[in-house]
Amino acid sequence: MDAVRLILMSRRALSGGDDGSSTLEEVWQAQALAQAIGSRLAVSGPPELRGEALGLTELAGRGCGVLDAPDLDPGDLRAAQLTELDDAREVLLGLGVLLADVGIALVGLASAAVDEGTYWQCMEAIDAADESRDRVREMLRKLAAREGALRKR
């Protein structure tokens, strides 16, 4: 499935989270999708993006690692459904918005956390989402510089 479509599905699912556990599951799904997109860009994306994409893969993996992995059927894992990544710029723009949504959702969960473990889990995941978003912004900057250089030719 196309990355942009998966990102939109993740954003809808994240905004529809009914309770803390379903929101954490959607945050985990979003981080796993960011990890898969980063991995795909690191392997077959524009050469200028490969280093940052590898960093995104590592950071998003950390974001998954600090959260309890949800008990999902393999068919429900959105990251595993990723088959197409046609327009890197469009994907990165959408992914940046998704990661911002993740951060906002996690701030809400951390604010309402009744136990210290959940609070710190959310704080670590916020850091990972924020750093992942920074990588996405850097890749968008590099794409813009590449496009500007190509236009000058």
Backbone as JSON, one array per atom type, in Angstrom:
{
  "sequence": "MDAVRLILMSRRALSGGDDGSSTLEEVWQAQALAQAIGSRLAVSGPPELRGEALGLTELAGRGCGVLDAPDLDPGDLRAAQLTELDDAREVLLGLGVLLADVGIALVGLASAAVDEGTYWQCMEAIDAADESRDRVREMLRKLAAREGALRKR",
  "N": [[0.84, -1.16, 0.0], [0.43, 2.28, -0.59], [2.58, 4.72, 0.87], [1.63, 7.29, 1.59], [-1.1, 6.89, 1.82], [-1.14, 5.06, 3.95], [-0.13, 6.68, 5.96], [-2.2, 8.55, 6.2], [-4.24, 6.84, 7.08], [-3.16, 6.15, 9.55], [-3.15, 8.63, 10.85], [-5.9, 9.14, 11.03], [-6.7, 6.96, 12.64], [-5.23, 7.5, 14.95], [-6.35, 9.91, 15.81], [-8.82, 8.99, 16.46], [-8.57, 7.53, 18.74], [-9.89, 5.99, 21.56], [-9.26, 5.55, 24.23], [-6.52, 5.56, 26.62], [-4.93, 3.25, 26.19], [-5.56, 2.43, 23.56], [-4.73, 4.68, 22.18], [-1.98, 4.66, 22.74], [-1.35, 2.33, 21.36], [-1.81, 3.18, 18.74], [0.09, 5.2, 18.55], [2.38, 3.63, 18.69], [2.04, 2.18, 16.31], [2.28, 4.3, 14.46], [4.94, 5.09, 14.9], [6.22, 2.74, 14.12], [5.55, 2.75, 11.42], [6.89, 5.08, 10.6], [9.47, 4.16, 11.0], [9.6, 2.13, 9.06], [9.27, 3.63, 6.71], [11.53, 5.27, 6.86], [13.5, 3.29, 6.64], [12.99, 2.33, 4.05], [13.53, 4.63, 2.54], [16.22, 4.91, 3.16], [17.35, 2.78, 1.85], [16.44, 2.88, -0.84], [15.88, 5.48, -1.52], [16.36, 8.95, -2.57], [19.82, 9.69, -2.93], [20.82, 11.81, -1.33], [19.28, 11.73, 0.91], [19.75, 9.47, 2.35], [21.42, 9.11, 4.68], [20.1, 10.64, 6.68], [17.67, 9.33, 6.57], [18.33, 6.82, 7.53], [18.93, 7.54, 10.14], [16.35, 8.35, 10.92], [15.08, 5.88, 10.87], [16.36, 4.6, 13.01], [15.66, 6.3, 15.18], [12.83, 6.21, 15.16], [12.55, 3.53, 15.65], [13.48, 3.5, 18.26], [11.41, 4.92, 19.37], [9.34, 3.05, 19.15], [10.41, 1.11, 20.78], [10.38, 2.12, 23.4], [7.79, 2.01, 24.09], [5.21, -0.24, 25.14], [4.88, -3.05, 23.16], [2.1, -3.5, 21.1], [-0.4, -6.09, 21.02], [-0.8, -7.29, 18.14], [-2.34, -8.63, 15.22], [-0.46, -9.92, 12.5], [-1.45, -8.92, 10.04], [-2.59, -6.55, 10.77], [-0.63, -4.72, 11.2], [0.4, -1.74, 10.12], [2.83, -0.8, 9.08], [3.92, -3.05, 7.89], [2.44, -3.23, 5.65], [3.4, -1.47, 3.84], [4.2, -0.78, 0.59], [4.68, 0.96, -1.48], [6.43, 3.92, -2.22], [6.22, 6.51, -3.61], [6.48, 9.45, -4.09], [8.81, 11.11, -2.5], [8.9, 13.6, -1.24], [6.16, 14.26, -0.76], [5.48, 12.13, 0.89], [7.19, 12.59, 3.08], [6.25, 15.08, 3.97], [3.67, 14.38, 4.85], [4.38, 12.49, 6.8], [5.74, 14.09, 8.62], [3.6, 15.6, 9.66], [2.09, 13.52, 10.8], [3.89, 12.65, 12.82], [3.92, 14.95, 14.38], [1.27, 14.91, 15.27], [1.44, 12.57, 16.78], [3.15, 13.41, 18.84], [1.51, 15.34, 20.09], [-0.65, 13.74, 20.93], [0.69, 12.12, 22.75], [1.52, 13.97, 24.68], [-0.94, 14.63, 25.77], [-1.62, 12.11, 26.87], [0.47, 11.78, 28.72], [-0.06, 13.87, 30.45], [-2.4, 13.03, 31.63], [-1.68, 10.72, 32.86], [-1.8, 8.21, 35.35], [0.04, 6.76, 36.61], [3.54, 6.63, 37.3], [5.19, 5.15, 35.58], [3.82, 5.03, 33.08], [3.78, 7.74, 32.52], [6.57, 8.34, 32.17], [7.13, 6.66, 30.07], [5.63, 7.83, 28.05], [6.96, 10.32, 27.93], [9.52, 9.6, 27.0], [8.76, 8.57, 24.5], [7.73, 10.88, 23.35], [10.07, 12.39, 23.05], [11.4, 10.76, 21.16], [9.62, 10.91, 18.98], [9.73, 13.64, 18.43], [12.44, 14.0, 17.76], [12.5, 12.33, 15.54], [10.82, 13.75, 13.87], [12.39, 16.0, 13.48], [14.39, 14.87, 11.87], [12.87, 14.29, 9.62], [12.21, 16.89, 8.8], [14.78, 17.79, 8.12], [15.34, 16.11, 5.97], [13.42, 17.02, 4.16], [14.4, 19.61, 3.77], [16.8, 19.0, 2.49], [15.82, 17.8, 0.17], [14.55, 20.02, -1.0], [16.78, 21.65, -1.48], [18.1, 20.05, -3.32], [16.26, 20.02, -5.45], [16.31, 22.74, -6.08], [18.95, 22.99, -6.98], [18.82, 21.37, -9.24], [17.08, 22.82, -10.84], [18.64, 25.01, -11.49], [20.37, 24.1, -13.33]],
  "CA": [[0.0, 0.0, 0.0], [1.16, 3.53, -0.7], [2.95, 5.33, 2.15], [0.75, 8.43, 1.9], [-2.37, 6.32, 2.27], [-0.91, 4.5, 5.29], [0.01, 7.82, 6.88], [-3.55, 9.08, 6.43], [-4.92, 5.86, 7.92], [-2.6, 6.28, 10.9], [-3.64, 9.89, 11.43], [-7.32, 8.94, 11.39], [-6.76, 6.03, 13.78], [-4.68, 8.19, 16.13], [-7.32, 10.91, 16.28], [-10.01, 8.29, 16.94], [-8.26, 6.72, 19.93], [-10.91, 6.17, 22.59], [-8.69, 5.56, 25.57], [-5.07, 5.62, 26.64], [-4.26, 2.07, 25.6], [-5.7, 2.45, 22.1], [-3.88, 5.76, 21.69], [-0.6, 4.16, 22.77], [-1.22, 1.38, 20.25], [-1.72, 3.96, 17.5], [1.4, 5.84, 18.58], [3.34, 2.58, 18.33], [1.85, 1.94, 14.87], [2.83, 5.44, 13.73], [6.4, 5.01, 14.99], [6.64, 1.61, 13.28], [5.43, 3.2, 10.04], [8.01, 5.99, 10.37], [10.66, 3.32, 10.9], [9.56, 1.46, 7.76], [9.51, 4.65, 5.68], [12.95, 5.61, 6.95], [14.26, 2.17, 6.1], [12.79, 2.31, 2.59], [14.28, 5.76, 1.98], [17.66, 4.66, 3.34], [17.78, 1.77, 0.87], [16.16, 3.18, -2.24], [15.5, 6.88, -1.71], [17.4, 9.81, -3.14], [21.09, 9.54, -2.2], [21.0, 12.89, -0.35], [18.45, 11.48, 2.09], [20.0, 8.16, 2.94], [21.94, 9.2, 6.04], [19.01, 11.1, 7.55], [16.66, 8.28, 6.59], [18.83, 5.8, 8.46], [18.7, 8.12, 11.47], [14.91, 8.26, 11.18], [14.79, 4.47, 11.17], [16.84, 4.32, 14.37], [14.87, 7.06, 16.15], [11.48, 5.67, 15.2], [12.69, 2.25, 16.34], [13.55, 3.82, 19.69], [10.04, 5.29, 19.75], [8.6, 1.8, 19.35], [11.03, 0.36, 21.86], [10.04, 2.64, 24.73], [6.38, 1.69, 24.32], [4.88, -1.66, 25.14], [4.42, -3.46, 21.83], [0.71, -3.98, 21.14], [-0.65, -7.45, 20.56], [-1.47, -7.11, 16.85], [-2.21, -9.65, 14.2], [0.46, -9.41, 11.47], [-2.17, -8.18, 9.02], [-3.0, -5.24, 11.3], [0.54, -3.86, 11.3], [0.42, -0.87, 8.94], [4.19, -0.72, 8.52], [4.14, -4.23, 7.06], [1.65, -3.06, 4.42], [4.07, -0.48, 2.99], [4.73, -1.34, -0.65], [5.02, 2.01, -2.42], [6.88, 5.2, -1.7], [6.42, 7.16, -4.9], [6.93, 10.83, -4.02], [9.46, 11.25, -1.2], [8.5, 14.89, -0.63], [4.79, 14.13, -0.28], [5.52, 11.18, 2.02], [7.84, 13.25, 4.22], [5.33, 16.1, 4.48], [2.63, 13.66, 5.61], [4.99, 11.86, 7.96], [5.98, 15.16, 9.59], [2.32, 15.91, 10.32], [1.77, 12.37, 11.65], [4.75, 12.68, 13.99], [3.43, 16.04, 15.23], [0.07, 14.37, 15.9], [1.9, 11.62, 17.78], [3.63, 14.2, 19.98], [0.36, 15.95, 20.76], [-1.37, 12.67, 21.62], [1.5, 11.67, 23.88], [1.45, 15.01, 25.72], [-2.23, 14.41, 26.44], [-1.54, 10.9, 27.68], [1.38, 12.02, 29.85], [-0.76, 14.77, 31.38], [-3.46, 12.29, 32.32], [-1.15, 9.46, 33.39], [-2.02, 8.02, 36.77], [1.23, 6.12, 37.19], [4.81, 7.2, 36.87], [5.71, 4.37, 34.46], [3.18, 5.5, 31.86], [4.26, 9.1, 32.29], [7.92, 8.34, 31.62], [7.05, 6.01, 28.76], [5.15, 8.88, 27.14], [7.99, 11.34, 27.77], [10.55, 9.03, 26.1], [8.18, 8.48, 23.17], [7.66, 12.26, 22.85], [11.42, 12.72, 22.59], [11.68, 10.01, 19.93], [8.79, 11.47, 17.9], [10.25, 14.97, 18.13], [13.71, 13.83, 17.04], [12.16, 11.77, 14.23], [10.28, 14.86, 13.08], [13.55, 16.81, 13.08], [15.01, 14.18, 10.73], [11.98, 14.48, 8.47], [12.41, 18.28, 8.35], [16.09, 17.87, 7.46], [15.23, 15.47, 4.65], [12.67, 17.95, 3.3], [15.33, 20.69, 3.42], [17.74, 18.46, 1.5], [15.08, 17.65, -1.1], [14.36, 21.35, -1.57], [18.08, 22.08, -2.0], [18.36, 19.23, -4.53], [15.37, 20.51, -6.51], [16.82, 24.05, -6.46], [20.16, 22.77, -7.76], [18.43, 20.82, -10.54], [16.47, 23.89, -11.63], [19.69, 25.93, -11.93], [21.13, 23.48, -14.43]],
  "C": [[0.9, 1.24, 0.0], [1.39, 4.16, 0.67], [2.01, 6.47, 2.54], [-0.58, 7.93, 2.43], [-2.25, 5.74, 3.68], [-0.77, 5.6, 6.33], [-1.36, 8.39, 7.21], [-4.37, 8.14, 7.31], [-4.45, 5.98, 9.36], [-3.09, 7.54, 11.58], [-5.09, 9.77, 11.87], [-7.45, 8.05, 12.63], [-6.27, 6.7, 15.06], [-5.69, 9.19, 16.69], [-8.58, 10.25, 16.83], [-9.77, 7.44, 18.16], [-9.23, 7.03, 21.06], [-10.33, 6.29, 24.0], [-7.17, 5.55, 25.47], [-4.4, 4.44, 25.97], [-4.41, 2.04, 24.08], [-4.86, 3.56, 21.48], [-2.42, 5.33, 21.68], [-0.36, 3.15, 21.65], [-1.06, 2.12, 18.93], [-0.41, 4.73, 17.41], [2.47, 4.84, 18.16], [3.25, 2.29, 16.83], [2.47, 3.06, 14.04], [4.36, 5.41, 13.75], [6.93, 3.86, 14.12], [6.56, 1.98, 11.8], [6.56, 4.16, 9.69], [9.31, 5.2, 10.21], [10.72, 2.64, 9.53], [9.83, 2.44, 6.62], [10.97, 5.06, 5.68], [13.82, 4.53, 6.35], [14.18, 2.12, 4.58], [13.57, 3.44, 1.93], [15.78, 5.55, 2.08], [18.18, 3.7, 2.27], [17.59, 2.26, -0.56], [15.72, 4.62, -2.5], [16.6, 7.67, -2.38], [18.68, 9.73, -2.3], [21.3, 10.59, -1.11], [20.28, 12.6, 0.96], [18.87, 10.26, 2.88], [20.52, 8.21, 4.36], [20.86, 9.61, 7.03], [17.93, 10.03, 7.66], [17.07, 7.15, 7.54], [18.65, 6.28, 9.9], [17.24, 8.07, 11.87], [14.53, 6.84, 11.57], [15.18, 4.15, 12.61], [15.98, 5.04, 15.42], [13.45, 6.52, 16.27], [11.48, 4.29, 15.87], [12.78, 2.45, 17.84], [12.17, 4.19, 20.2], [9.16, 4.08, 19.96], [9.11, 1.08, 20.59], [10.67, 0.84, 23.25], [8.58, 2.36, 25.09], [6.19, 0.19, 24.39], [4.31, -2.01, 23.77], [2.99, -4.0, 21.94], [0.62, -5.41, 20.6], [-1.49, -7.35, 19.28], [-1.33, -8.36, 16.01], [-1.28, -9.08, 13.13], [-0.23, -8.58, 10.38], [-2.61, -6.8, 9.46], [-1.84, -4.26, 11.43], [0.67, -3.03, 10.02], [1.78, -0.81, 8.28], [4.48, -1.89, 7.59], [3.4, -4.13, 5.73], [2.31, -2.09, 3.44], [4.67, -1.17, 1.77], [5.22, -0.26, -1.6], [5.41, 3.3, -1.69], [7.25, 6.03, -2.93], [7.07, 8.54, -4.81], [7.5, 11.09, -2.64], [9.02, 12.53, -0.5], [7.11, 14.79, -0.02], [4.73, 13.21, 0.95], [6.1, 11.87, 3.25], [6.96, 14.35, 4.81], [4.26, 15.45, 5.35], [3.18, 13.05, 6.88], [5.31, 12.9, 9.04], [4.72, 15.53, 10.36], [1.93, 14.76, 11.26], [2.6, 12.38, 12.93], [4.38, 13.83, 14.94], [2.17, 15.6, 15.97], [0.42, 13.39, 17.02], [2.36, 12.37, 19.04], [2.49, 14.8, 20.78], [-0.43, 14.9, 21.55], [-0.62, 12.21, 22.86], [1.52, 12.7, 25.02], [0.15, 14.86, 26.5], [-2.22, 13.2, 27.35], [-0.66, 11.11, 28.9], [0.7, 12.9, 30.9], [-1.79, 14.04, 32.21], [-2.96, 11.0, 32.98], [-1.34, 9.38, 34.89], [-0.82, 7.34, 37.44], [2.49, 6.68, 36.55], [5.39, 6.46, 35.66], [5.14, 4.83, 33.12], [3.65, 6.9, 31.51], [5.63, 9.1, 31.61], [7.98, 7.64, 30.26], [6.62, 7.04, 27.71], [6.24, 9.93, 26.89], [9.1, 10.85, 26.84], [10.03, 8.96, 24.67], [8.02, 9.86, 22.54], [9.02, 12.68, 22.29], [11.73, 12.04, 21.26], [10.88, 10.58, 18.75], [9.31, 12.84, 17.47], [11.56, 14.88, 17.34], [13.47, 13.23, 15.65], [11.64, 12.87, 13.31], [11.39, 15.8, 12.63], [14.25, 16.18, 11.88], [14.18, 14.37, 9.47], [12.15, 15.89, 7.92], [13.74, 18.44, 7.61], [16.05, 17.22, 6.08], [14.46, 16.35, 3.68], [13.55, 19.11, 2.87], [16.3, 20.22, 2.34], [17.06, 18.24, 0.15], [14.89, 18.99, -1.78], [15.66, 21.87, -2.16], [18.42, 21.33, -3.29], [17.54, 19.75, -5.7], [15.85, 21.89, -7.0], [18.07, 23.93, -7.32], [19.83, 22.22, -9.16], [17.82, 21.88, -11.43], [17.51, 24.85, -12.2], [20.46, 25.37, -13.11], [20.59, 23.82, -15.78]]
}
